[in-house]
Every structure is written in structure tokens, then in C-alpha cells.
Amino acid sequence: MWVQIAIWVITTVIGMLLAPKPPKPASATPGSLYVPVAESGKPIPVLFGTRVIRQANVVWYGDVKTTEIRQSSGSGGKK
């Protein structure tokens, strides 16, 4: 039984060492990112069904607000 375990460990290690390494991904450039944009004159597509829209033209994005985060320090909570 111990011989089988030793053979399994050895073959697993050899398999991991001989496995091909995946290539490193290229760094992102501004033109290769698929993020929403807001451009005047860019057509707004009309779609039916389920689709993936890459670099969609954002016309309106809700009421965006910022709220200040206040955090007390030292006492650990309200008294």
C-alpha cells in the first residue's frame, strides 16, 4: 500500500513539473477595454433578446450621489 502511495505522489509531482505553463496575459491598453462610454453621435443599438453589448454608449446612469463616510475611532461604538 505504501508503495502505491509513493508512486502516486511521484507521478503527481512529475506531472505538475512537466505541465505546460499558461502564457501571461498582455497588459490592458485603453482601446482593448470594454467599458461603457459616453460619446456624442455614437449610435445607440436596438436589440431584441439576450445580447452582450461591448462598449455601450451610456446615455443616462441614474442619480449618482456621493455620501461622506464618517467613522469614529477609539471608543469602539456608540455610548
All heavy atoms as a GROMACS GRO file, in nm:
protein
  595
    1MET      N    1   0.082  -0.118   0.000
    1MET     CA    2   0.000   0.000   0.000
    1MET      C    3   0.088   0.127   0.000
    1MET      O    4   0.056   0.221  -0.071
    1MET     CB    5  -0.091   0.000   0.122
    1MET     CG    6  -0.177   0.123   0.129
    1MET     SD    7  -0.296   0.104   0.258
    1MET     CE    8  -0.290   0.265   0.328
    2TRP      N    9   0.194   0.130   0.079
    2TRP     CA   10   0.282   0.247   0.084
    2TRP      C   11   0.354   0.268  -0.048
    2TRP      O   12   0.382   0.382  -0.086
    2TRP     CB   13   0.382   0.235   0.198
    2TRP     CG   14   0.314   0.245   0.332
    2TRP    CD1   15   0.292   0.144   0.421
    2TRP    CD2   16   0.256   0.362   0.389
    2TRP    NE1   17   0.225   0.190   0.530
    2TRP    CE2   18   0.200   0.325   0.514
    2TRP    CE3   19   0.242   0.492   0.350
    2TRP    CZ2   20   0.136   0.414   0.596
    2TRP    CZ3   21   0.178   0.582   0.433
    2TRP    CH2   22   0.126   0.543   0.554
    3VAL      N   23   0.382   0.159  -0.118
    3VAL     CA   24   0.449   0.172  -0.246
    3VAL      C   25   0.356   0.242  -0.346
    3VAL      O   26   0.399   0.328  -0.423
    3VAL     CB   27   0.492   0.032  -0.299
    3VAL    CG1   28   0.546   0.041  -0.440
    3VAL    CG2   29   0.591  -0.032  -0.205
    4GLN      N   30   0.228   0.208  -0.344
    4GLN     CA   31   0.132   0.271  -0.434
    4GLN      C   32   0.118   0.420  -0.404
    4GLN      O   33   0.109   0.503  -0.495
    4GLN     CB   34  -0.004   0.202  -0.424
    4GLN     CG   35  -0.005   0.062  -0.479
    4GLN     CD   36  -0.139  -0.007  -0.456
    4GLN    OE1   37  -0.214   0.031  -0.367
    4GLN    NE2   38  -0.166  -0.110  -0.536
    5ILE      N   39   0.116   0.456  -0.277
    5ILE     CA   40   0.106   0.597  -0.239
    5ILE      C   41   0.230   0.672  -0.284
    5ILE      O   42   0.220   0.784  -0.337
    5ILE     CB   43   0.083   0.611  -0.087
    5ILE    CG1   44  -0.055   0.555  -0.050
    5ILE    CG2   45   0.095   0.756  -0.043
    5ILE    CD1   46  -0.083   0.549   0.098
    6ALA      N   47   0.347   0.612  -0.266
    6ALA     CA   48   0.472   0.677  -0.309
    6ALA      C   49   0.475   0.695  -0.460
    6ALA      O   50   0.515   0.802  -0.510
    6ALA     CB   51   0.592   0.595  -0.262
    7ILE      N   52   0.430   0.596  -0.535
    7ILE     CA   53   0.426   0.606  -0.681
    7ILE      C   54   0.328   0.716  -0.723
    7ILE      O   55   0.354   0.795  -0.813
    7ILE     CB   56   0.390   0.470  -0.745
    7ILE    CG1   57   0.504   0.372  -0.724
    7ILE    CG2   58   0.356   0.486  -0.894
    7ILE    CD1   59   0.473   0.230  -0.768
    8TRP      N   60   0.213   0.723  -0.654
    8TRP     CA   61   0.114   0.825  -0.685
    8TRP      C   62   0.170   0.965  -0.660
    8TRP      O   63   0.153   1.055  -0.743
    8TRP     CB   64  -0.011   0.802  -0.601
    8TRP     CG   65  -0.112   0.912  -0.617
    8TRP    CD1   66  -0.193   0.933  -0.724
    8TRP    CD2   67  -0.139   1.016  -0.524
    8TRP    NE1   68  -0.271   1.044  -0.703
    8TRP    CE2   69  -0.239   1.097  -0.578
    8TRP    CE3   70  -0.090   1.048  -0.398
    8TRP    CZ2   71  -0.289   1.208  -0.513
    8TRP    CZ3   72  -0.141   1.158  -0.334
    8TRP    CH2   73  -0.239   1.237  -0.391
    9VAL      N   74   0.239   0.984  -0.549
    9VAL     CA   75   0.297   1.114  -0.517
    9VAL      C   76   0.404   1.151  -0.619
    9VAL      O   77   0.408   1.264  -0.669
    9VAL     CB   78   0.355   1.115  -0.374
    9VAL    CG1   79   0.439   1.239  -0.349
    9VAL    CG2   80   0.244   1.105  -0.270
   10ILE      N   81   0.490   1.056  -0.654
   10ILE     CA   82   0.597   1.083  -0.750
   10ILE      C   83   0.540   1.118  -0.887
   10ILE      O   84   0.584   1.214  -0.950
   10ILE     CB   85   0.694   0.962  -0.758
   10ILE    CG1   86   0.771   0.949  -0.627
   10ILE    CG2   87   0.788   0.976  -0.876
   10ILE    CD1   88   0.849   0.821  -0.615
   11THR      N   89   0.441   1.042  -0.934
   11THR     CA   90   0.384   1.072  -1.066
   11THR      C   91   0.308   1.204  -1.066
   11THR      O   92   0.306   1.276  -1.165
   11THR     CB   93   0.291   0.958  -1.112
   11THR    OG1   94   0.190   0.936  -1.014
   11THR    CG2   95   0.369   0.830  -1.138
   12THR      N   96   0.245   1.239  -0.953
   12THR     CA   97   0.176   1.368  -0.944
   12THR      C   98   0.275   1.483  -0.952
   12THR      O   99   0.252   1.582  -1.023
   12THR     CB  100   0.095   1.376  -0.814
   12THR    OG1  101   0.002   1.268  -0.810
   12THR    CG2  102   0.020   1.508  -0.805
   13VAL      N  103   0.386   1.473  -0.881
   13VAL     CA  104   0.488   1.578  -0.884
   13VAL      C  105   0.548   1.590  -1.024
   13VAL      O  106   0.567   1.700  -1.075
   13VAL     CB  107   0.596   1.551  -0.778
   13VAL    CG1  108   0.715   1.644  -0.796
   13VAL    CG2  109   0.538   1.564  -0.638
   14ILE      N  110   0.578   1.479  -1.087
   14ILE     CA  111   0.634   1.482  -1.222
   14ILE      C  112   0.535   1.544  -1.320
   14ILE      O  113   0.571   1.625  -1.406
   14ILE     CB  114   0.676   1.339  -1.268
   14ILE    CG1  115   0.798   1.293  -1.187
   14ILE    CG2  116   0.706   1.336  -1.417
   14ILE    CD1  117   0.835   1.149  -1.210
   15GLY      N  118   0.406   1.509  -1.304
   15GLY     CA  119   0.304   1.566  -1.391
   15GLY      C  120   0.292   1.717  -1.374
   15GLY      O  121   0.274   1.791  -1.471
   16MET      N  122   0.302   1.765  -1.251
   16MET     CA  123   0.295   1.908  -1.226
   16MET      C  124   0.417   1.980  -1.283
   16MET      O  125   0.406   2.092  -1.334
   16MET     CB  126   0.283   1.936  -1.076
   16MET     CG  127   0.148   1.896  -1.020
   16MET     SD  128   0.138   1.907  -0.841
   16MET     CE  129   0.169   2.079  -0.814
   17LEU      N  130   0.534   1.921  -1.275
   17LEU     CA  131   0.656   1.983  -1.326
   17LEU      C  132   0.659   1.986  -1.479
   17LEU      O  133   0.717   2.077  -1.538
   17LEU     CB  134   0.779   1.911  -1.273
   17LEU     CG  135   0.805   1.926  -1.122
   17LEU    CD1  136   0.921   1.836  -1.080
   17LEU    CD2  137   0.831   2.070  -1.086
   18LEU      N  138   0.600   1.886  -1.543
   18LEU     CA  139   0.603   1.878  -1.689
   18LEU      C  140   0.483   1.944  -1.757
   18LEU      O  141   0.480   1.953  -1.880
   18LEU     CB  142   0.612   1.731  -1.733
   18LEU     CG  143   0.741   1.657  -1.694
   18LEU    CD1  144   0.732   1.512  -1.737
   18LEU    CD2  145   0.861   1.725  -1.754
   19ALA      N  146   0.387   1.991  -1.680
   19ALA     CA  147   0.268   2.055  -1.738
   19ALA      C  148   0.308   2.186  -1.805
   19ALA      O  149   0.391   2.260  -1.753
   19ALA     CB  150   0.164   2.080  -1.629
   20PRO      N  151   0.247   2.217  -1.921
   20PRO     CA  152   0.281   2.343  -1.988
   20PRO      C  153   0.231   2.462  -1.905
   20PRO      O  154   0.124   2.459  -1.847
   20PRO     CB  155   0.208   2.334  -2.122
   20PRO     CG  156   0.100   2.234  -2.099
   20PRO     CD  157   0.150   2.139  -1.995
   21LYS      N  158   0.310   2.565  -1.903
   21LYS     CA  159   0.275   2.686  -1.828
   21LYS      C  160   0.190   2.776  -1.916
   21LYS      O  161   0.222   2.798  -2.033
   21LYS     CB  162   0.401   2.762  -1.786
   21LYS     CG  163   0.502   2.678  -1.709
   21LYS     CD  164   0.446   2.631  -1.577
   21LYS     CE  165   0.553   2.556  -1.501
   21LYS     NZ  166   0.515   2.427  -1.457
   22PRO      N  167   0.079   2.830  -1.864
   22PRO     CA  168  -0.003   2.920  -1.946
   22PRO      C  169   0.069   3.052  -1.970
   22PRO      O  170   0.144   3.098  -1.884
   22PRO     CB  171  -0.129   2.942  -1.860
   22PRO     CG  172  -0.086   2.911  -1.721
   22PRO     CD  173   0.024   2.809  -1.732
   23PRO      N  174   0.048   3.113  -2.086
   23PRO     CA  175   0.114   3.241  -2.114
   23PRO      C  176   0.058   3.352  -2.025
   23PRO      O  177  -0.059   3.349  -1.986
   23PRO     CB  178   0.082   3.268  -2.261
   23PRO     CG  179  -0.044   3.192  -2.285
   23PRO     CD  180  -0.036   3.071  -2.196
   24LYS      N  181   0.142   3.449  -1.995
   24LYS     CA  182   0.098   3.563  -1.914
   24LYS      C  183   0.010   3.652  -2.000
   24LYS      O  184   0.040   3.675  -2.118
   24LYS     CB  185   0.218   3.642  -1.863
   24LYS     CG  186   0.300   3.567  -1.762
   24LYS     CD  187   0.411   3.652  -1.707
   24LYS     CE  188   0.491   3.574  -1.605
   24LYS     NZ  189   0.596   3.654  -1.545
   25PRO      N  190  -0.101   3.703  -1.943
   25PRO     CA  191  -0.188   3.790  -2.023
   25PRO      C  192  -0.121   3.923  -2.052
   25PRO      O  193  -0.042   3.974  -1.973
   25PRO     CB  194  -0.310   3.809  -1.932
   25PRO     CG  195  -0.261   3.781  -1.794
   25PRO     CD  196  -0.150   3.681  -1.809
   26ALA      N  197  -0.153   3.977  -2.168
   26ALA     CA  198  -0.097   4.106  -2.207
   26ALA      C  199  -0.160   4.216  -2.123
   26ALA      O  200  -0.275   4.206  -2.081
   26ALA     CB  201  -0.124   4.131  -2.355
   27SER      N  202  -0.086   4.321  -2.099
   27SER     CA  203  -0.140   4.432  -2.021
   27SER      C  204  -0.247   4.504  -2.103
   27SER      O  205  -0.240   4.512  -2.225
   27SER     CB  206  -0.030   4.528  -1.981
   27SER     OG  207   0.032   4.581  -2.096
   28ALA      N  208  -0.345   4.555  -2.033
   28ALA     CA  209  -0.458   4.620  -2.099
   28ALA      C  210  -0.420   4.758  -2.152
   28ALA      O  211  -0.349   4.833  -2.087
   28ALA     CB  212  -0.574   4.634  -2.001
   29THR      N  213  -0.465   4.785  -2.271
   29THR     CA  214  -0.446   4.917  -2.329
   29THR      C  215  -0.583   4.987  -2.331
   29THR      O  216  -0.686   4.921  -2.325
   29THR     CB  217  -0.391   4.907  -2.472
   29THR    OG1  218  -0.483   4.831  -2.552
   29THR    CG2  219  -0.255   4.840  -2.474
   30PRO      N  220  -0.586   5.118  -2.339
   30PRO     CA  221  -0.715   5.188  -2.336
   30PRO      C  222  -0.813   5.142  -2.443
   30PRO      O  223  -0.932   5.141  -2.420
   30PRO     CB  224  -0.677   5.334  -2.355
   30PRO     CG  225  -0.538   5.345  -2.305
   30PRO     CD  226  -0.473   5.211  -2.337
   31GLY      N  227  -0.767   5.103  -2.558
   31GLY     CA  228  -0.858   5.060  -2.664
   31GLY      C  229  -0.907   4.918  -2.650
   31GLY      O  230  -1.002   4.878  -2.716
   32SER      N  231  -0.846   4.838  -2.564
   32SER     CA  232  -0.884   4.698  -2.552
   32SER      C  233  -0.984   4.672  -2.441
   32SER      O  234  -1.030   4.560  -2.427
   32SER     CB  235  -0.760   4.612  -2.530
   32SER     OG  236  -0.705   4.639  -2.402
   33LEU      N  237  -1.018   4.772  -2.361
   33LEU     CA  238  -1.112   4.753  -2.252
   33LEU      C  239  -1.255   4.772  -2.302
   33LEU      O  240  -1.282   4.858  -2.386
   33LEU     CB  241  -1.084   4.853  -2.139
   33LEU     CG  242  -0.947   4.841  -2.074
   33LEU    CD1  243  -0.929   4.950  -1.971
   33LEU    CD2  244  -0.929   4.705  -2.010
   34TYR      N  245  -1.345   4.690  -2.252
   34TYR     CA  246  -1.486   4.701  -2.290
   34TYR      C  247  -1.562   4.766  -2.175
   34TYR      O  248  -1.619   4.701  -2.090
   34TYR     CB  249  -1.544   4.563  -2.319
   34TYR     CG  250  -1.480   4.496  -2.437
   34TYR    CD1  251  -1.408   4.379  -2.424
   34TYR    CD2  252  -1.491   4.551  -2.564
   34TYR    CE1  253  -1.349   4.320  -2.532
   34TYR    CE2  254  -1.432   4.492  -2.673
   34TYR     CZ  255  -1.362   4.375  -2.657
   34TYR     OH  256  -1.304   4.316  -2.765
   35VAL      N  257  -1.559   4.898  -2.172
   35VAL     CA  258  -1.628   4.974  -2.069
   35VAL      C  259  -1.729   5.066  -2.136
   35VAL      O  260  -1.712   5.105  -2.252
   35VAL     CB  261  -1.528   5.057  -1.985
   35VAL    CG1  262  -1.436   4.968  -1.906
   35VAL    CG2  263  -1.448   5.150  -2.071
   36PRO      N  264  -1.836   5.101  -2.064
   36PRO     CA  265  -1.932   5.194  -2.122
   36PRO      C  266  -1.869   5.330  -2.150
   36PRO      O  267  -1.785   5.377  -2.074
   36PRO     CB  268  -2.039   5.206  -2.013
   36PRO     CG  269  -2.025   5.084  -1.931
   36PRO     CD  270  -1.880   5.048  -1.936
   37VAL      N  271  -1.910   5.392  -2.259
   37VAL     CA  272  -1.857   5.522  -2.297
   37VAL      C  273  -1.973   5.619  -2.317
   37VAL      O  274  -2.088   5.578  -2.328
   37VAL     CB  275  -1.774   5.515  -2.427
   37VAL    CG1  276  -1.650   5.432  -2.408
   37VAL    CG2  277  -1.857   5.460  -2.540
   38ALA      N  278  -1.945   5.746  -2.317
   38ALA     CA  279  -2.047   5.848  -2.346
   38ALA      C  280  -1.992   5.937  -2.457
   38ALA      O  281  -1.914   6.027  -2.433
   38ALA     CB  282  -2.077   5.929  -2.221
   39GLU      N  283  -2.030   5.908  -2.580
   39GLU     CA  284  -1.982   5.982  -2.694
   39GLU      C  285  -2.101   6.042  -2.769
   39GLU      O  286  -2.200   5.974  -2.794
   39GLU     CB  287  -1.904   5.891  -2.790
   39GLU     CG  288  -1.775   5.838  -2.733
   39GLU     CD  289  -1.704   5.746  -2.832
   39GLU    OE1  290  -1.750   5.734  -2.947
   39GLU    OE2  291  -1.604   5.688  -2.792
   40SER      N  292  -2.088   6.165  -2.806
   40SER     CA  293  -2.191   6.230  -2.884
   40SER      C  294  -2.185   6.179  -3.028
   40SER      O  295  -2.077   6.169  -3.087
   40SER     CB  296  -2.170   6.381  -2.881
   40SER     OG  297  -2.264   6.446  -2.961
   41GLY      N  298  -2.299   6.144  -3.082
   41GLY     CA  299  -2.304   6.099  -3.221
   41GLY      C  300  -2.288   5.949  -3.238
   41GLY      O  301  -2.306   5.898  -3.348
   42LYS      N  302  -2.253   5.877  -3.134
   42LYS     CA  303  -2.239   5.732  -3.145
   42LYS      C  304  -2.378   5.669  -3.146
   42LYS      O  305  -2.463   5.704  -3.065
   42LYS     CB  306  -2.157   5.678  -3.028
   42LYS     CG  307  -2.130   5.530  -3.037
   42LYS     CD  308  -2.038   5.484  -2.927
   42LYS     CE  309  -2.012   5.335  -2.941
   42LYS     NZ  310  -1.927   5.285  -2.836
   43PRO      N  311  -2.405   5.578  -3.240
   43PRO     CA  312  -2.540   5.520  -3.249
   43PRO      C  313  -2.571   5.434  -3.126
   43PRO      O  314  -2.484   5.370  -3.068
   43PRO     CB  315  -2.535   5.435  -3.375
   43PRO     CG  316  -2.391   5.408  -3.398
   43PRO     CD  317  -2.316   5.524  -3.342
   44ILE      N  318  -2.698   5.433  -3.088
   44ILE     CA  319  -2.747   5.351  -2.977
   44ILE      C  320  -2.814   5.229  -3.039
   44ILE      O  321  -2.914   5.242  -3.110
   44ILE     CB  322  -2.845   5.429  -2.888
   44ILE    CG1  323  -2.774   5.551  -2.830
   44ILE    CG2  324  -2.900   5.340  -2.778
   44ILE    CD1  325  -2.864   5.644  -2.755
   45PRO      N  326  -2.761   5.109  -3.015
   45PRO     CA  327  -2.818   4.990  -3.079
   45PRO      C  328  -2.954   4.952  -3.018
   45PRO      O  329  -2.979   4.973  -2.900
   45PRO     CB  330  -2.714   4.882  -3.051
   45PRO     CG  331  -2.645   4.927  -2.928
   45PRO     CD  332  -2.645   5.076  -2.932
   46VAL      N  333  -3.042   4.898  -3.102
   46VAL     CA  334  -3.170   4.845  -3.058
   46VAL      C  335  -3.157   4.693  -3.069
   46VAL      O  336  -3.133   4.640  -3.177
   46VAL     CB  337  -3.286   4.897  -3.146
   46VAL    CG1  338  -3.417   4.834  -3.103
   46VAL    CG2  339  -3.292   5.048  -3.139
   47LEU      N  340  -3.173   4.626  -2.957
   47LEU     CA  341  -3.152   4.481  -2.954
   47LEU      C  342  -3.279   4.409  -2.913
   47LEU      O  343  -3.359   4.460  -2.834
   47LEU     CB  344  -3.041   4.446  -2.855
   47LEU     CG  345  -2.906   4.510  -2.881
   47LEU    CD1  346  -2.812   4.480  -2.768
   47LEU    CD2  347  -2.849   4.461  -3.012
   48PHE      N  348  -3.296   4.289  -2.963
   48PHE     CA  349  -3.406   4.203  -2.926
   48PHE      C  350  -3.347   4.073  -2.874
   48PHE      O  351  -3.260   4.014  -2.937
   48PHE     CB  352  -3.497   4.176  -3.045
   48PHE     CG  353  -3.558   4.302  -3.102
   48PHE    CD1  354  -3.503   4.362  -3.213
   48PHE    CD2  355  -3.667   4.360  -3.041
   48PHE    CE1  356  -3.558   4.478  -3.265
   48PHE    CE2  357  -3.722   4.476  -3.091
   48PHE     CZ  358  -3.669   4.535  -3.204
   49GLY      N  359  -3.390   4.028  -2.757
   49GLY     CA  360  -3.337   3.906  -2.700
   49GLY      C  361  -3.221   3.937  -2.606
   49GLY      O  362  -3.202   4.049  -2.560
   50THR      N  363  -3.141   3.837  -2.580
   50THR     CA  364  -3.028   3.850  -2.489
   50THR      C  365  -2.901   3.867  -2.570
   50THR      O  366  -2.868   3.783  -2.654
   50THR     CB  367  -3.015   3.724  -2.400
   50THR    OG1  368  -3.140   3.705  -2.334
   50THR    CG2  369  -2.905   3.739  -2.300
   51ARG      N  370  -2.830   3.974  -2.547
   51ARG     CA  371  -2.706   4.005  -2.619
   51ARG      C  372  -2.605   4.063  -2.524
   51ARG      O  373  -2.638   4.117  -2.419
   51ARG     CB  374  -2.730   4.107  -2.730
   51ARG     CG  375  -2.820   4.060  -2.840
   51ARG     CD  376  -2.743   3.972  -2.931
   51ARG     NE  377  -2.820   3.954  -3.052
   51ARG     CZ  378  -2.791   3.865  -3.141
   51ARG    NH1  379  -2.688   3.789  -3.123
   51ARG    NH2  380  -2.863   3.852  -3.248
   52VAL      N  381  -2.480   4.060  -2.564
   52VAL     CA  382  -2.372   4.126  -2.491
   52VAL      C  383  -2.333   4.248  -2.572
   52VAL      O  384  -2.299   4.237  -2.690
   52VAL     CB  385  -2.251   4.032  -2.474
   52VAL    CG1  386  -2.136   4.106  -2.408
   52VAL    CG2  387  -2.288   3.911  -2.392
   53ILE      N  388  -2.340   4.364  -2.510
   53ILE     CA  389  -2.304   4.488  -2.578
   53ILE      C  390  -2.168   4.530  -2.525
   53ILE      O  391  -2.152   4.554  -2.406
   53ILE     CB  392  -2.406   4.600  -2.552
   53ILE    CG1  393  -2.544   4.556  -2.597
   53ILE    CG2  394  -2.364   4.727  -2.622
   53ILE    CD1  395  -2.652   4.656  -2.562
   54ARG      N  396  -2.071   4.538  -2.610
   54ARG     CA  397  -1.938   4.581  -2.571
   54ARG      C  398  -1.923   4.730  -2.602
   54ARG      O  399  -1.960   4.774  -2.710
   54ARG     CB  400  -1.832   4.501  -2.644
   54ARG     CG  401  -1.844   4.352  -2.612
   54ARG     CD  402  -1.726   4.277  -2.669
   54ARG     NE  403  -1.746   4.134  -2.660
   54ARG     CZ  404  -1.714   4.062  -2.554
   54ARG    NH1  405  -1.662   4.117  -2.449
   54ARG    NH2  406  -1.733   3.932  -2.554
   55GLN      N  407  -1.871   4.804  -2.508
   55GLN     CA  408  -1.854   4.948  -2.518
   55GLN      C  409  -1.986   5.017  -2.553
   55GLN      O  410  -1.999   5.088  -2.651
   55GLN     CB  411  -1.746   4.985  -2.620
   55GLN     CG  412  -1.609   4.947  -2.574
   55GLN     CD  413  -1.502   4.998  -2.667
   55GLN    OE1  414  -1.527   5.028  -2.782
   55GLN    NE2  415  -1.380   5.006  -2.616
   56ALA      N  416  -2.086   4.994  -2.468
   56ALA     CA  417  -2.217   5.055  -2.488
   56ALA      C  418  -2.208   5.205  -2.469
   56ALA      O  419  -2.128   5.255  -2.391
   56ALA     CB  420  -2.317   4.995  -2.390
   57ASN      N  421  -2.293   5.277  -2.541
   57ASN     CA  422  -2.298   5.422  -2.528
   57ASN      C  423  -2.396   5.454  -2.415
   57ASN      O  424  -2.515   5.431  -2.426
   57ASN     CB  425  -2.344   5.487  -2.659
   57ASN     CG  426  -2.317   5.634  -2.662
   57ASN    OD1  427  -2.240   5.685  -2.582
   57ASN    ND2  428  -2.379   5.703  -2.755
   58VAL      N  429  -2.345   5.506  -2.304
   58VAL     CA  430  -2.427   5.535  -2.187
   58VAL      C  431  -2.491   5.671  -2.206
   58VAL      O  432  -2.422   5.772  -2.222
   58VAL     CB  433  -2.341   5.533  -2.059
   58VAL    CG1  434  -2.425   5.569  -1.939
   58VAL    CG2  435  -2.278   5.398  -2.041
   59VAL      N  436  -2.624   5.674  -2.206
   59VAL     CA  437  -2.696   5.799  -2.223
   59VAL      C  438  -2.729   5.859  -2.088
   59VAL      O  439  -2.719   5.978  -2.068
   59VAL     CB  440  -2.824   5.776  -2.305
   59VAL    CG1  441  -2.901   5.904  -2.324
   59VAL    CG2  442  -2.790   5.716  -2.439
   60TRP      N  443  -2.768   5.774  -1.990
   60TRP     CA  444  -2.807   5.822  -1.857
   60TRP      C  445  -2.778   5.712  -1.757
   60TRP      O  446  -2.802   5.594  -1.784
   60TRP     CB  447  -2.955   5.856  -1.857
   60TRP     CG  448  -3.006   5.908  -1.727
   60TRP    CD1  449  -2.984   6.032  -1.675
   60TRP    CD2  450  -3.085   5.839  -1.632
   60TRP    NE1  451  -3.047   6.043  -1.554
   60TRP    CE2  452  -3.110   5.925  -1.525
   60TRP    CE3  453  -3.138   5.710  -1.628
   60TRP    CZ2  454  -3.185   5.890  -1.414
   60TRP    CZ3  455  -3.213   5.675  -1.518
   60TRP    CH2  456  -3.235   5.764  -1.413
   61TYR      N  457  -2.725   5.749  -1.642
   61TYR     CA  458  -2.690   5.650  -1.540
   61TYR      C  459  -2.745   5.692  -1.404
   61TYR      O  460  -2.671   5.720  -1.313
   61TYR     CB  461  -2.537   5.631  -1.533
   61TYR     CG  462  -2.496   5.516  -1.446
   61TYR    CD1  463  -2.511   5.387  -1.491
   61TYR    CD2  464  -2.445   5.537  -1.320
   61TYR    CE1  465  -2.474   5.280  -1.412
   61TYR    CE2  466  -2.408   5.431  -1.240
   61TYR     CZ  467  -2.423   5.303  -1.286
   61TYR     OH  468  -2.387   5.198  -1.208
   62GLY      N  469  -2.873   5.704  -1.391
   62GLY     CA  470  -2.939   5.729  -1.263
   62GLY      C  471  -2.892   5.854  -1.191
   62GLY      O  472  -2.819   5.937  -1.243
   63ASP      N  473  -2.938   5.868  -1.070
   63ASP     CA  474  -2.900   5.980  -0.985
   63ASP      C  475  -2.777   5.940  -0.904
   63ASP      O  476  -2.788   5.880  -0.798
   63ASP     CB  477  -3.015   6.020  -0.892
   63ASP     CG  478  -3.134   6.073  -0.969
   63ASP    OD1  479  -3.112   6.134  -1.074
   63ASP    OD2  480  -3.248   6.052  -0.924
   64VAL      N  481  -2.663   5.972  -0.952
   64VAL     CA  482  -2.538   5.935  -0.886
   64VAL      C  483  -2.510   6.037  -0.776
   64VAL      O  484  -2.507   6.157  -0.801
   64VAL     CB  485  -2.421   5.931  -0.987
   64VAL    CG1  486  -2.293   5.894  -0.917
   64VAL    CG2  487  -2.452   5.832  -1.096
   65LYS      N  488  -2.496   5.988  -0.654
   65LYS     CA  489  -2.469   6.075  -0.540
   65LYS      C  490  -2.345   6.026  -0.468
   65LYS      O  491  -2.311   5.908  -0.475
   65LYS     CB  492  -2.585   6.072  -0.441
   65LYS     CG  493  -2.716   6.119  -0.495
   65LYS     CD  494  -2.820   6.109  -0.386
   65LYS     CE  495  -2.960   6.114  -0.442
   65LYS     NZ  496  -3.061   6.093  -0.340
   66THR      N  497  -2.283   6.116  -0.399
   66THR     CA  498  -2.173   6.077  -0.312
   66THR      C  499  -2.214   6.105  -0.168
   66THR      O  500  -2.280   6.205  -0.139
   66THR     CB  501  -2.044   6.155  -0.344
   66THR    OG1  502  -2.070   6.293  -0.331
   66THR    CG2  503  -1.996   6.124  -0.485
   67THR      N  504  -2.178   6.014  -0.080
   67THR     CA  505  -2.210   6.028   0.062
   67THR      C  506  -2.083   6.014   0.142
   67THR      O  507  -2.007   5.918   0.122
   67THR     CB  508  -2.310   5.920   0.106
   67THR    OG1  509  -2.423   5.924   0.019
   67THR    CG2  510  -2.356   5.941   0.248
   68GLU      N  511  -2.060   6.109   0.230
   68GLU     CA  512  -1.941   6.104   0.314
   68GLU      C  513  -1.954   5.992   0.416
   68GLU      O  514  -2.059   5.974   0.478
   68GLU     CB  515  -1.924   6.238   0.386
   68GLU     CG  516  -1.802   6.244   0.474
   68GLU     CD  517  -1.790   6.377   0.545
   68GLU    OE1  518  -1.865   6.470   0.513
   68GLU    OE2  519  -1.704   6.386   0.634
   69ILE      N  520  -1.847   5.916   0.431
   69ILE     CA  521  -1.844   5.807   0.529
   69ILE      C  522  -1.777   5.860   0.654
   69ILE      O  523  -1.661   5.901   0.650
   69ILE     CB  524  -1.769   5.685   0.474
   69ILE    CG1  525  -1.838   5.632   0.349
   69ILE    CG2  526  -1.759   5.577   0.580
   69ILE    CD1  527  -1.763   5.522   0.280
   70ARG      N  528  -1.850   5.857   0.764
   70ARG     CA  529  -1.794   5.903   0.890
   70ARG      C  530  -1.772   5.781   0.978
   70ARG      O  531  -1.862   5.701   0.998
   70ARG     CB  532  -1.887   6.001   0.959
   70ARG     CG  533  -1.904   6.127   0.881
   70ARG     CD  534  -1.989   6.223   0.956
   70ARG     NE  535  -2.009   6.343   0.875
   70ARG     CZ  536  -2.062   6.452   0.922
   70ARG    NH1  537  -2.102   6.458   1.046
   70ARG    NH2  538  -2.077   6.557   0.843
   71GLN      N  539  -1.652   5.771   1.031
   71GLN     CA  540  -1.618   5.656   1.112
   71GLN      C  541  -1.553   5.706   1.240
   71GLN      O  542  -1.457   5.783   1.237
   71GLN     CB  543  -1.521   5.564   1.036
   71GLN     CG  544  -1.484   5.441   1.112
   71GLN     CD  545  -1.394   5.350   1.027
   71GLN    OE1  546  -1.352   5.389   0.919
   71GLN    NE2  547  -1.366   5.235   1.077
   72SER      N  548  -1.607   5.661   1.352
   72SER     CA  549  -1.547   5.700   1.480
   72SER      C  550  -1.432   5.606   1.511
   72SER      O  551  -1.430   5.492   1.469
   72SER     CB  552  -1.650   5.696   1.592
   72SER     OG  553  -1.697   5.563   1.608
   73SER      N  554  -1.336   5.656   1.585
   73SER     CA  555  -1.223   5.572   1.620
   73SER      C  556  -1.198   5.581   1.769
   73SER      O  557  -1.229   5.681   1.833
   73SER     CB  558  -1.098   5.617   1.544
   73SER     OG  559  -1.065   5.749   1.577
   74GLY      N  560  -1.146   5.476   1.823
   74GLY     CA  561  -1.107   5.477   1.963
   74GLY      C  562  -1.206   5.413   2.056
   74GLY      O  563  -1.178   5.316   2.123
   75SER      N  564  -1.332   5.465   2.063
   75SER     CA  565  -1.424   5.416   2.165
   75SER      C  566  -1.485   5.281   2.126
   75SER      O  567  -1.531   5.207   2.210
   75SER     CB  568  -1.537   5.518   2.187
   75SER     OG  569  -1.614   5.533   2.069
   76GLY      N  570  -1.492   5.249   2.001
   76GLY     CA  571  -1.541   5.119   1.958
   76GLY      C  572  -1.690   5.113   1.937
   76GLY      O  573  -1.745   5.010   1.906
   77GLY      N  574  -1.762   5.220   1.956
   77GLY     CA  575  -1.906   5.218   1.930
   77GLY      C  576  -1.975   5.333   1.998
   77GLY      O  577  -1.916   5.417   2.063
   78LYS      N  578  -2.109   5.332   1.984
   78LYS     CA  579  -2.188   5.439   2.043
   78LYS      C  580  -2.207   5.412   2.193
   78LYS      O  581  -2.213   5.298   2.237
   78LYS     CB  582  -2.324   5.449   1.976
   78LYS     CG  583  -2.314   5.490   1.831
   78LYS     CD  584  -2.452   5.500   1.770
   78LYS     CE  585  -2.443   5.540   1.624
   78LYS     NZ  586  -2.573   5.548   1.563
   79LYS      N  587  -2.219   5.520   2.270
   79LYS     CA  588  -2.243   5.506   2.412
   79LYS      C  589  -2.382   5.549   2.446
   79LYS      O  590  -2.442   5.629   2.387
   79LYS     CB  591  -2.142   5.588   2.492
   79LYS     CG  592  -2.005   5.530   2.482
   79LYS     CD  593  -1.910   5.605   2.574
   79LYS     CE  594  -1.772   5.546   2.564
   79LYS     NZ  595  -1.677   5.608   2.649
   0.00000   0.00000   0.00000
